[in-house]
Every structure is written in C-alpha cells, then in structure tokens.
C-alpha cells in the first residue's frame, strides 16, 4: 500500500486527482507496482516524490492473544 505525499493527477486512473493523505491506488483501481515505485522516487521535472510506501501492520500471535484476553476479562466484568 502507498500513501500520497504530494498532489498529482494519475492518468492511468482516468485522470483521478490524488491528494496528500490519500491511499494509492484508490478503491477500485488496480495497483501497478512499477508505476507506484516510480512515483516514490523524486521526479526529474517536478523535483518531488508523490508516494511513500506504507508497510501494512501484520497481527502477531501475541496481539491475537491479548485481544482474546481482553474480551474474556470484559465478559467476566459484565456478569
């Protein structure tokens, strides 16, 4: 997944305007990895990058265990 850091018009997505903070690609659009990687680099003409790669947080076993423990504790306190 990528996050927009500078506004740009994406001609590959029907002229969609992406604004800072938007997720790239937008819902319903297909990710072209080569294009996204190109947009993460400083553009030679515009002197800025347009995207930054965002690592998706993966749930760990401990996080899953913690969530289950919290639910169990809540159920006991509700009784």
C-alpha positions in Angstrom: 0.0 0.0 0.0 1.1 3.5 -0.7 0.3 6.9 0.8 0.1 10.1 -1.3 2.6 12.8 0.0 2.2 15.3 -2.8 -0.9 16.0 -5.0 -0.9 14.6 -8.5 -3.2 13.6 -11.4 -3.0 9.9 -12.3 -3.7 9.5 -16.0 -3.7 5.7 -15.6 -6.7 6.0 -13.3 -8.9 8.1 -15.6 -7.4 11.4 -14.5 -8.1 10.9 -10.8 -6.6 13.6 -8.6 -4.8 12.2 -5.6 -4.3 14.5 -2.6 -1.8 14.1 0.3 -3.1 11.5 2.8 -5.0 9.5 0.2 -4.3 5.8 -0.2 -2.8 4.8 -3.6 -4.3 3.2 -5.5 -7.9 4.4 -4.8 -10.6 1.8 -4.2 -11.5 0.0 -7.4 -8.2 0.8 -9.1 -5.6 -1.8 -9.8 -2.1 -1.4 -8.4 0.7 -1.2 -10.9 3.8 -1.8 -8.8 6.2 -0.4 -11.3 4.2 2.8 -11.5 3.9 3.1 -7.8 7.6 2.6 -7.3 8.3 5.2 -9.9 6.1 7.7 -8.0 8.0 7.0 -4.8 11.2 8.4 -6.4 11.9 12.2 -6.8 10.5 13.1 -10.2 13.2 14.7 -12.5 10.9 17.5 -13.7 8.8 18.2 -10.6 11.7 17.6 -8.1 9.5 15.7 -5.6 8.1 12.3 -4.9 4.4 11.7 -4.9 4.0 8.5 -2.9 5.6 6.8 0.1 5.3 3.1 0.7 3.4 2.1 3.8 4.0 -1.3 5.4 0.8 -2.9 6.4 0.9 -4.0 10.1 0.6 -7.7 10.5 -1.1 -9.1 13.5 1.2 -11.3 15.7 0.1 -14.2 17.8 0.6 -12.1 21.0 -1.7 -9.4 19.7 -4.4 -12.0 18.9 -3.9 -13.5 22.4 -4.2 -10.0 24.0 -7.4 -9.3 22.2 -8.9 -12.6 23.3 -7.8 -12.0 26.9 -9.4 -8.5 26.9 -12.7 -9.9 25.6 -12.7 -12.6 28.3 -11.9 -10.1 31.0 -14.7 -7.8 29.8 -17.2 -10.7 29.7 -16.4 -11.6 33.3 -16.7 -8.0 34.5 -20.1 -7.7 32.7 -21.5 -10.7 34.6 
